[in-house]
Every structure is written in structure tokens, then in C-alpha cells.
């Protein structure tokens, strides 16, 4: 006799607000570790990455002259404008930031994962109550907490 197929349980596709917040938290960790600024700062930050011009300063009477070469400026915060205007310098700086911030980023991601998992389990009943009593009647079945 042929084996019967088991029915698949189908769940309604819904947008979960807590999952979105968790994803945004991970994005913020990655952005702060690689660019030195948050997501909003990356999008709206100033385009100031480049080299400063060299100048010569001196005192003719004392015969003391000082020449400053070109220096890389604007590396503390990389923005989208920096990435578009100077992609090679910005990418190099982002890779350097990633290498130096890899351990703190990993720890932050691990604690975020644990916090969201424990929080969802501890608050399961209140979250279900909010979903059933507020979210579903007001916003419909497609959006959940």
C-alpha cells in the first residue's frame, strides 16, 4: 500500500515587529563596527573622507621650516557619501574597522541573540495577549508583535 503524504501545516505569513527590531539591532551592530557610526549616521553623514593638503610653515628669521604632508582625514565616521566619493579609501578603512572591532561585534551579536530569545520566551503570554487583543483587531492578522 502506498504511503500517505502528511499534510503540511501552513502558517499565515505575517510581519513580526520584534523580528524586525532584532534585525535592526544586528544592522546597527554591523554599522557601528565597520563605519564607526550608526545606520542613520551612515546614510546622512558628511562627506569628509580624503587627504588634507600639505602646507609649509616657517620662520624666516630663525630659519626654521616645517612641512606637513598629506594626511588622511574623516576616517572616524564613514558615510554613504564617503563610500561613493572615495570607494577605495572608504572600503580600506571599513575593513580595518571590521578587523579591529570583530570581537566586540561578536559579543554584541551573541548578547543580542540571547536577550531576544530569553525575552520572547519570558514575555510569551503578554505578547500573545497584545497580538490577540490589540494587533489583530486594529491592524489585521498580517502584523504581529
LUMKE-306549 format. One record per residue: residue number from 1; x, y, z of N, C-alpha, C in turn. Coordinates in Angstrom, 3 decimals. Layout:
REM residues N
ATOM   k      nxx      nyy      nzz     caxx     cayy     cazz      cxx      cyy      czz
ATOM NUM        X        Y        Z        X        Y        Z        X        Y        Z
...
This chain:
REM residues 145
ATOM   k      nxx      nyy      nzz     caxx     cayy     cazz      cxx      cyy      czz
ATOM   1    0.830   -1.165    0.000    0.000    0.000    0.000    0.891    1.250    0.000
ATOM   2    0.468    2.249   -0.746    1.262    3.469   -0.878    1.211    4.278    0.417
ATOM   3    2.311    4.909    0.680    2.410    5.722    1.885    1.684    7.042    1.672
ATOM   4    0.897    7.434    2.654    0.154    8.690    2.542    1.065    9.874    2.841
ATOM   5    0.832   10.924    2.126    1.584   12.150    2.383    0.964   12.857    3.579
ATOM   6    1.830   13.372    4.432    1.321   14.145    5.560    1.026   15.553    5.090
ATOM   7   -0.018   16.120    5.641   -0.384   17.481    5.258    0.605   18.461    5.863
ATOM   8    0.948   19.423    5.086    1.834   20.475    5.572    1.034   21.460    6.398
ATOM   9    1.595   21.845    7.518    0.940   22.893    8.292    1.326   24.225    7.675
ATOM  10    0.340   24.966    7.329    0.602   26.266    6.705    0.323   27.370    7.702
ATOM  11    1.247   28.238    7.800    1.076   29.380    8.683    0.839   30.619    7.849
ATOM  12    0.072   31.485    8.426   -0.197   32.729    7.754    1.061   33.591    7.763
ATOM  13    1.425   34.115    6.634    2.596   34.985    6.567    2.249   36.295    7.259
ATOM  14    3.101   36.669    8.207    2.839   37.906    8.933    4.152   38.643    9.167
ATOM  15    4.040   39.928    9.341    5.175   40.784    9.643    5.308   40.851   11.155
ATOM  16    6.449   40.424   11.688    6.645   40.405   13.127    7.537   41.577   13.537
ATOM  17    6.996   42.416   14.382    7.685   43.647   14.783    8.943   43.330   15.592
ATOM  18    8.875   42.349   16.491   10.061   42.006   17.293   11.197   41.458   16.429
ATOM  19   10.868   40.682   15.406   11.907   40.182   14.496   12.538   41.327   13.713
ATOM  20   11.726   42.308   13.343   12.243   43.492   12.652   13.183   44.273   13.567
ATOM  21   12.802   44.449   14.831   13.669   45.155   15.781   14.977   44.407   16.020
ATOM  22   14.914   43.085   16.054   16.127   42.295   16.219   17.052   42.467   15.013
ATOM  23   16.475   42.455   13.823   17.273   42.650   12.608   17.896   44.042   12.574
ATOM  24   17.144   45.051   12.989   17.688   46.413   13.031   18.803   46.528   14.071
ATOM  25   18.703   45.783   15.157   19.769   45.784   16.163   21.047   45.181   15.593
ATOM  26   20.911   44.075   14.862   22.088   43.479   14.216   22.691   44.434   13.180
ATOM  27   21.842   45.113   12.423   22.331   46.088   11.438   23.104   47.206   12.126
ATOM  28   22.594   47.677   13.252   23.274   48.746   13.991   24.635   48.278   14.510
ATOM  29   24.711   47.027   14.979   25.993   46.478   15.453   27.003   46.434   14.307
ATOM  30   26.565   45.961   13.156   27.460   45.875   11.993   27.891   47.260   11.534
ATOM  31   26.959   48.199   11.475   27.294   49.545   11.002   28.261   50.248   11.957
ATOM  32   28.016   50.129   13.260   28.909   50.782   14.222   30.294   50.147   14.219
ATOM  33   30.364   48.847   13.973   31.654   48.174   13.947   32.457   48.450   12.697
ATOM  34   31.795   48.637   11.570   32.527   48.834   10.316   32.681   50.297    9.929
ATOM  35   31.655   51.112   10.145   31.724   52.505    9.689   32.016   53.490   10.805
ATOM  36   31.862   53.077   12.054   32.112   53.992   13.160   30.923   54.860   13.492
ATOM  37   29.823   54.679   12.822   28.604   55.432   13.082   27.416   54.507   12.877
ATOM  38   26.264   54.938   13.312   25.071   54.117   13.182   24.500   54.147   11.777
ATOM  39   23.350   53.508   11.635   22.705   53.419   10.330   22.292   54.791    9.815
ATOM  40   21.689   55.587   10.674   21.251   56.931   10.268   22.460   57.808    9.957
ATOM  41   23.501   57.710   10.764   24.718   58.474   10.519   25.410   58.065    9.229
ATOM  42   25.336   56.785    8.882   25.923   56.318    7.630   25.186   56.909    6.435
ATOM  43   23.866   56.966    6.510   23.070   57.477    5.389   23.160   58.995    5.292
ATOM  44   23.109   59.681    6.431   23.035   61.149    6.390   24.327   61.836    6.822
ATOM  45   25.418   61.115    6.971   26.674   61.705    7.433   27.345   62.594    6.394
ATOM  46   28.273   63.387    6.858   29.000   64.310    5.989   30.020   63.567    5.139
ATOM  47   30.231   64.071    3.935   31.238   63.509    3.033   32.544   64.251    3.279
ATOM  48   33.363   63.713    4.191   34.591   64.407    4.571   35.827   63.522    4.499
ATOM  49   35.732   62.402    3.836   36.868   61.488    3.732   37.792   61.952    2.618
ATOM  50   39.076   62.047    2.918   40.049   62.451    1.908   41.380   62.785    2.549
ATOM  51   42.219   63.386    1.781   43.539   63.772    2.261   43.575   65.266    2.481
ATOM  52   44.221   65.686    3.586   44.410   67.109    3.827   45.590   67.583    2.987
ATOM  53   45.552   68.822    2.609   46.616   69.376    1.761   47.845   69.664    2.595
ATOM  54   49.004   69.542    1.956   50.253   69.820    2.666   50.508   71.318    2.683
ATOM  55   51.143   71.761    3.742   51.458   73.181    3.860   52.845   73.331    4.473
ATOM  56   53.465   74.456    4.171   54.790   74.742    4.710   54.679   75.954    5.611
ATOM  57   55.105   75.783    6.833   55.054   76.858    7.816   56.480   77.079    8.298
ATOM  58   56.847   78.337    8.425   58.212   78.567    8.882   58.443   79.976    9.375
ATOM  59   59.580   80.148    9.963   60.009   81.440   10.464   61.303   81.781    9.735
ATOM  60   61.255   82.805    8.905   62.413   83.182    8.101   63.569   83.685    8.937
ATOM  61   63.279   84.379   10.044   64.340   84.946   10.865   65.118   83.846   11.593
ATOM  62   64.413   82.830   12.056   65.064   81.761   12.807   65.514   80.636   11.890
ATOM  63   65.116   80.704   10.636   65.443   79.690    9.633   64.924   78.302   10.045
ATOM  64   63.665   78.302   10.589   63.011   77.059   10.980   61.817   76.872   10.047
ATOM  65   61.821   75.765    9.340   60.739   75.487    8.397   60.129   74.131    8.724
ATOM  66   58.844   74.047    8.620   58.136   72.802    8.909   57.175   72.516    7.756
ATOM  67   57.269   71.338    7.214   56.389   70.936    6.119   55.535   69.771    6.592
ATOM  68   54.242   69.924    6.433   53.337   68.831    6.774   52.874   68.180    5.483
ATOM  69   52.927   66.879    5.439   52.487   66.146    4.255   50.984   65.957    4.262
ATOM  70   50.530   65.231    3.308   49.091   64.984    3.248   48.724   63.890    4.251
ATOM  71   47.622   64.111    4.940   47.139   63.160    5.923   45.712   62.761    5.577
ATOM  72   45.369   61.552    5.934   44.024   61.053    5.716   43.122   61.611    6.808
ATOM  73   42.039   62.280    6.418   41.107   62.869    7.380   39.707   62.313    7.135
ATOM  74   38.879   62.380    8.159   37.492   61.939    8.059   37.304   60.448    8.176
ATOM  75   38.250   59.760    8.802   38.161   58.299    8.885   37.406   57.819   10.118
ATOM  76   37.071   58.719   11.035   36.394   58.271   12.251   34.973   57.804   11.964
ATOM  77   34.315   58.432   11.018   32.957   58.049   10.645   32.850   57.996    9.127
ATOM  78   32.594   56.821    8.604   32.431   56.643    7.165   30.952   56.781    6.839
ATOM  79   30.637   57.598    5.845   29.243   57.779    5.444   29.041   57.245    4.031
ATOM  80   27.800   57.234    3.610   27.481   56.775    2.269   28.107   57.699    1.221
ATOM  81   28.159   58.991    1.522   28.816   59.934    0.621   30.301   59.660    0.494
ATOM  82   30.940   59.281    1.609   32.359   58.907    1.566   32.564   57.667    0.717
ATOM  83   31.669   56.703    0.850   31.783   55.462    0.097   31.613   55.699   -1.395
ATOM  84   30.778   56.657   -1.765   30.569   56.970   -3.187   31.707   57.821   -3.729
ATOM  85   32.176   58.797   -2.949   33.199   59.711   -3.456   34.596   59.088   -3.470
ATOM  86   34.942   58.332   -2.440   36.256   57.684   -2.350   36.080   56.217   -1.978
ATOM  87   35.650   55.383   -2.903   35.335   53.998   -2.528   36.542   53.197   -2.055
ATOM  88   37.699   53.407   -2.627   38.856   52.604   -2.231   39.310   52.948   -0.811
ATOM  89   39.367   54.221   -0.492   39.789   54.638    0.851   38.746   54.224    1.880
ATOM  90   37.473   54.420    1.556   36.398   54.080    2.487   36.339   52.581    2.742
ATOM  91   36.500   51.787    1.695   36.464   50.339    1.855   37.651   49.856    2.677
ATOM  92   38.811   50.430    2.418   40.006   50.073    3.186   39.819   50.407    4.663
ATOM  93   39.243   51.567    4.941   39.005   51.969    6.332   37.952   51.066    6.990
ATOM  94   36.926   50.684    6.238   35.883   49.812    6.782   36.439   48.415    7.103
ATOM  95   37.318   47.912    6.253   37.940   46.606    6.512   38.821   46.687    7.754
ATOM  96   39.560   47.768    7.902   40.374   47.958    9.098   39.526   48.047   10.362
ATOM  97   38.406   48.779   10.270   37.499   48.876   11.413   36.911   47.514   11.757
ATOM  98   36.547   46.735   10.736   35.986   45.410   10.955   36.994   44.499   11.654
ATOM  99   38.239   44.559   11.212   39.267   43.710   11.830   39.517   44.093   13.283
ATOM 100   39.477   45.382   13.584   39.747   45.802   14.961   38.523   45.647   15.869
ATOM 101   37.317   45.608   15.295   36.098   45.523   16.109   35.400   44.172   16.013
ATOM 102   36.067   43.168   15.501   35.416   41.881   15.269   34.968   41.208   16.571
ATOM 103   35.800   41.212   17.582   35.444   40.567   18.850   34.309   41.317   19.555
ATOM 104   34.366   42.651   19.691   33.228   43.333   20.313   31.922   43.169   19.529
ATOM 105   32.020   43.117   18.214   30.814   42.913   17.413   30.247   41.518   17.642
ATOM 106   31.101   40.521   17.737   30.645   39.159   18.002   29.982   39.031   19.362
ATOM 107   30.573   39.666   20.365   29.992   39.635   21.702   28.642   40.346   21.715
ATOM 108   28.560   41.487   21.036   27.295   42.225   20.975   26.224   41.417   20.254
ATOM 109   26.577   40.732   19.174   25.612   39.913   18.443   25.152   38.733   19.291
ATOM 110   26.068   38.121   20.020   25.710   36.989   20.878   24.769   37.419   21.997
ATOM 111   25.086   38.526   22.658   24.215   39.004   23.735   22.865   39.456   23.197
ATOM 112   22.839   40.024   21.996   21.561   40.410   21.384   20.708   39.185   21.114
ATOM 113   21.306   38.141   20.570   20.580   36.908   20.290   20.012   36.299   21.563
ATOM 114   20.826   36.201   22.594   20.376   35.623   23.863   19.269   36.479   24.475
ATOM 115   19.441   37.787   24.455   18.455   38.688   25.041   17.110   38.576   24.341
ATOM 116   17.098   38.574   23.023   15.831   38.478   22.304   15.174   37.116   22.519
ATOM 117   15.964   36.024   22.518   15.383   34.698   22.727   14.787   34.570   24.127
ATOM 118   15.526   34.978   25.146   15.027   34.895   26.517   13.830   35.828   26.707
ATOM 119   13.926   37.026   26.164   12.822   37.976   26.286   11.540   37.480   25.634
ATOM 120   11.661   36.883   24.452   10.471   36.347   23.786    9.860   35.205   24.577
ATOM 121   10.698   34.367   25.175   10.166   33.245   25.961    9.521   33.713   27.260
ATOM 122   10.151   34.653   27.935    9.600   35.145   29.196    8.313   35.948   28.983
ATOM 123    8.238   36.650   27.886    7.078   37.506   27.620    6.105   36.893   26.628
ATOM 124    6.105   35.563   26.508    5.252   34.907   25.518    3.771   35.197   25.744
ATOM 125    3.297   35.079   26.990    1.873   35.316   27.267    1.475   36.774   27.053
ATOM 126    2.240   37.743   27.564    1.855   39.138   27.278    1.914   39.485   25.788
ATOM 127    2.890   38.933   25.077    2.986   39.201   23.636    1.778   38.620   22.917
ATOM 128    1.368   37.398   23.281    0.189   36.796   22.665   -1.072   37.582   22.995
ATOM 129   -1.162   38.089   24.214   -2.323   38.896   24.591   -2.383   40.178   23.770
ATOM 130   -1.247   40.826   23.585   -1.208   42.050   22.771   -1.575   41.730   21.323
ATOM 131   -1.028   40.630   20.794   -1.341   40.254   19.420   -2.824   39.971   19.232
ATOM 132   -3.411   39.215   20.163   -4.806   38.820   20.011   -5.781   39.941   20.312
ATOM 133   -5.466   40.786   21.294   -6.424   41.810   21.726   -6.234   43.164   21.067
ATOM 134   -5.032   43.474   20.609   -4.785   44.795   20.021   -4.383   44.732   18.550
ATOM 135   -3.347   43.982   18.269   -2.780   44.000   16.915   -3.740   43.422   15.882
ATOM 136   -4.322   42.267   16.189   -5.197   41.604   15.220   -6.465   42.423   14.942
ATOM 137   -7.161   42.959   15.967   -8.351   43.757   15.649   -8.042   45.088   14.968
ATOM 138   -6.921   45.690   15.308   -6.621   47.028   14.779   -5.909   46.934   13.417
ATOM 139   -4.843   46.142   13.348   -4.018   46.099   12.148   -4.266   44.877   11.272
ATOM 140   -5.028   43.921   11.737   -5.296   42.724   10.965   -4.339   41.607   11.336
ATOM 141   -4.530   40.470   10.683   -3.749   39.284   11.023   -2.342   39.314   10.426
ATOM 142   -2.033   40.261    9.564   -0.747   40.273    8.885    0.381   40.893    9.675
ATOM 143    0.078   41.563   10.783    1.130   42.217   11.583    1.023   41.696   13.003
ATOM 144    2.160   41.239   13.538    2.202   40.704   14.894    3.361   41.353   15.647
ATOM 145    3.266   41.263   16.958    4.303   41.850   17.807    5.499   40.948   17.893
